[in-house]
Structure formats: structure tokens, C-alpha cells
Amino acid sequence: MKIYPINTGNFKLDGGAMFGVVPKSIWSRFNEPDANNMCSWSMRCMLIEDKDKLILIDTGIGDKQSEKFFNYFYLFGDDSLKKSIESLGFGLDEITDVVLTHLHFDHCGGAIQMNSTKERYETFFPNATYWSNEKHWKWATEPNAREKASFLSENILPIEQSGQLKFFTRDGGITKNAFPNIDLIYMDGHTESQMLPVINYKGKKVVFTADLLPSVGHIPLPYVMGYDTRPLLTLSEKEKFLNTAVKEDYVLFLEHDYYNECCTLKNTDRGVRLNETFKFNELFG
């Protein structure tokens, strides 16, 4: 097995929305805002090469939306999903599986593109199986008013129409052996049935933290995004996860942290806190 970080680009979101009830005077220490209160965030994905499988976790925002849409999110940087995958020597048609942690646009937008004639939508990875789960799919395709702007039909419905969609089976809070050496744990605070891959890799457990833990600035328990639909549940889920991460020495792969790719945690007299940050390849080569 080989794991590759995949940089799909960067965007900006309002700092207050990203840190919820935490005052700006505190959260700005972790992510300095610009004059419009916007902070920089990554859309970092993961590619797993394992025998005959090439498994992509999340796809970033994509490029098919309107100029007006992208003006809200200030995309910047030279990275893209296609560029990052091809820089590793892989073709888009070689991706066998796409695991979508959840269907908010910054996680699944790159899964779908316009066809060459701009007449219809098609899957970005023509030979891949796209994976979600039934509870989250229903949640996303029958969206509540709070999340409707994040669940865009053009990102979601074409996956089903392509015939490439499959669902993982959730057994309580986990899917064991979704793939060899990969389990999925489920979190319901941010959105219903968000999936976090846990990968057994070179003697470590690497966790793709998605939106349970967007950045190292979100490690303290009260630092919960304003986007979360059930913030008190996020608190409970995060507390349990952080304690397990310390106990089992998880390597946390951070999808949205603009400054830090990975981190580990430790116990302190103030609760679980950051231990160290590093690039994925600094640890695993």
C-alpha cells in the first residue's frame, strides 16, 4: 500500500463560520483572517494505491460551477485534482474507487464535470465506483434548509445516474474492512453519517479527519464549526475521537488545514492538545 496526499486547490471561508462561538480574538491566532474576515483553507484529498486498487478519498470543489459561485469562495493556488493525480503518474481512468466522506460541495464537487460539449454532466473518473452510504445519500438528496446550499444537485445526482454509485453498509458507528486495511467510522454532528476513513499503514493508523477536525485550530472541544448541524453531538463525537487518537497514536490527515498536512495529539492538563505537525511524507517517506 502507498498513500499520496492530493492537493486540489485552496479557498477562503469566513473565520467566524469556521470557528462557531469562539471569539475572533482567539481563533485568529490559528488562522489569520484577511480584511474581509476570510481565512485560507485547503481542500486536501488522499489517494491510496493498493495492489489493483487506486482509491481516492474526496475530490475537492471541482471547476464546473459558475463564476458567481466561485466568487464567493476565492479559490487560489495552482493545484487541481487532475494535475495532482497526473503528477504522480496516474491517469483519471485508472482510479478504481472514489470514497466521498460526505456530499458538501467542497468534498464532492470534483467528482462530476461537464462533458466536452458542455451539454451534460458526467463523472470525472469514468471507471471508478463512487461510494457513499444510504443515510447520508438520503440526507443530501432531500436536504434540510440549513444545508441545502451545500448539497448541490449537479454534484450528486449525476453520480447515481451514471450507474457508478454504491453504498457502504453502516454497522452502528463503523464499517469494518470497507477495503483491506481500511475501516470507516461515522460521525453525525457535522452532517448525517459523515465517513472518516481509518487506514492501517506502515504500523500506524492514519485517519482522514474530513470535517470532524478541519484543522489543528479545531482541536479544543468548544472549537466547533458554525456549519455543523448538531454541534453538541460534534462535541461528544470529537471528545471520544480525540481521546482515542491519543491512546492509539493516530496520525491525523487534515483535509482543510492550509498550514498543516498532518498532526498527532497528546494529553495535557487542559485536555487533548496538539502534539506535533508534519508533512505526510516526512513521517512515511
ChimeraX attribute file (.defattr): number of C-alpha atoms within 10 A of each C-alpha:
attribute: neighborCount
match mode: 1-to-1
recipient: residues
	/A:1	13
	/A:2	12
	/A:3	19
	/A:4	16
	/A:5	20
	/A:6	26
	/A:7	23
	/A:8	24
	/A:9	22
	/A:10	23
	/A:11	21
	/A:12	19
	/A:13	17
	/A:14	15
	/A:15	24
	/A:16	19
	/A:17	16
	/A:18	22
	/A:19	21
	/A:20	18
	/A:21	14
	/A:22	18
	/A:23	12
	/A:24	16
	/A:25	7
	/A:26	11
	/A:27	20
	/A:28	17
	/A:29	10
	/A:30	14
	/A:31	20
	/A:32	14
	/A:33	19
	/A:34	12
	/A:35	7
	/A:36	9
	/A:37	15
	/A:38	20
	/A:39	20
	/A:40	22
	/A:41	21
	/A:42	26
	/A:43	26
	/A:44	26
	/A:45	25
	/A:46	20
	/A:47	21
	/A:48	18
	/A:49	16
	/A:50	14
	/A:51	8
	/A:52	9
	/A:53	15
	/A:54	20
	/A:55	22
	/A:56	24
	/A:57	25
	/A:58	29
	/A:59	29
	/A:60	27
	/A:61	26
	/A:62	22
	/A:63	15
	/A:64	17
	/A:65	14
	/A:66	8
	/A:67	9
	/A:68	8
	/A:69	10
	/A:70	14
	/A:71	9
	/A:72	11
	/A:73	15
	/A:74	13
	/A:75	16
	/A:76	13
	/A:77	11
	/A:78	11
	/A:79	14
	/A:80	21
	/A:81	24
	/A:82	18
	/A:83	15
	/A:84	20
	/A:85	21
	/A:86	12
	/A:87	10
	/A:88	11
	/A:89	7
	/A:90	14
	/A:91	13
	/A:92	15
	/A:93	11
	/A:94	15
	/A:95	23
	/A:96	18
	/A:97	20
	/A:98	23
	/A:99	24
	/A:100	24
	/A:101	27
	/A:102	26
	/A:103	24
	/A:104	21
	/A:105	21
	/A:106	19
	/A:107	25
	/A:108	24
	/A:109	24
	/A:110	23
	/A:111	24
	/A:112	24
	/A:113	21
	/A:114	16
	/A:115	12
	/A:116	9
	/A:117	6
	/A:118	9
	/A:119	8
	/A:120	11
	/A:121	19
	/A:122	19
	/A:123	21
	/A:124	22
	/A:125	21
	/A:126	15
	/A:127	14
	/A:128	22
	/A:129	20
	/A:130	23
	/A:131	20
	/A:132	22
	/A:133	20
	/A:134	15
	/A:135	14
	/A:136	20
	/A:137	19
	/A:138	11
	/A:139	16
	/A:140	23
	/A:141	15
	/A:142	11
	/A:143	15
	/A:144	12
	/A:145	8
	/A:146	10
	/A:147	16
	/A:148	14
	/A:149	12
	/A:150	17
	/A:151	22
	/A:152	18
	/A:153	15
	/A:154	18
	/A:155	26
	/A:156	20
	/A:157	16
	/A:158	19
	/A:159	22
	/A:160	12
	/A:161	12
	/A:162	14
	/A:163	10
	/A:164	18
	/A:165	17
	/A:166	15
	/A:167	15
	/A:168	16
	/A:169	15
	/A:170	17
	/A:171	10
	/A:172	8
	/A:173	13
	/A:174	18
	/A:175	18
	/A:176	17
	/A:177	12
	/A:178	14
	/A:179	14
	/A:180	11
	/A:181	14
	/A:182	17
	/A:183	18
	/A:184	24
	/A:185	19
	/A:186	20
	/A:187	22
	/A:188	19
	/A:189	23
	/A:190	22
	/A:191	23
	/A:192	18
	/A:193	22
	/A:194	23
	/A:195	30
	/A:196	23
	/A:197	24
	/A:198	23
	/A:199	22
	/A:200	16
	/A:201	15
	/A:202	10
	/A:203	6
	/A:204	14
	/A:205	19
	/A:206	22
	/A:207	22
	/A:208	27
	/A:209	21
	/A:210	26
	/A:211	25
	/A:212	27
	/A:213	25
	/A:214	23
	/A:215	27
	/A:216	26
	/A:217	20
	/A:218	21
	/A:219	20
	/A:220	18
	/A:221	16
	/A:222	17
	/A:223	20
	/A:224	29
	/A:225	23
	/A:226	17
	/A:227	18
	/A:228	21
	/A:229	17
	/A:230	15
	/A:231	20
	/A:232	14
	/A:233	15
	/A:234	24
	/A:235	18
	/A:236	12
	/A:237	18
	/A:238	22
	/A:239	18
	/A:240	11
	/A:241	17
	/A:242	23
	/A:243	16
	/A:244	13
	/A:245	20
	/A:246	18
	/A:247	12
	/A:248	11
	/A:249	15
	/A:250	21
	/A:251	25
	/A:252	24
	/A:253	27
	/A:254	26
	/A:255	28
	/A:256	24
	/A:257	23
	/A:258	21
	/A:259	16
	/A:260	18
	/A:261	21
	/A:262	25
	/A:263	19
	/A:264	19
	/A:265	23
	/A:266	16
	/A:267	14
	/A:268	10
	/A:269	6
	/A:270	7
	/A:271	13
	/A:272	18
	/A:273	20
	/A:274	16
	/A:275	13
	/A:276	12
	/A:277	16
	/A:278	15
	/A:279	14
	/A:280	19
	/A:281	12
	/A:282	8
	/A:283	9
	/A:284	11
	/A:285	6
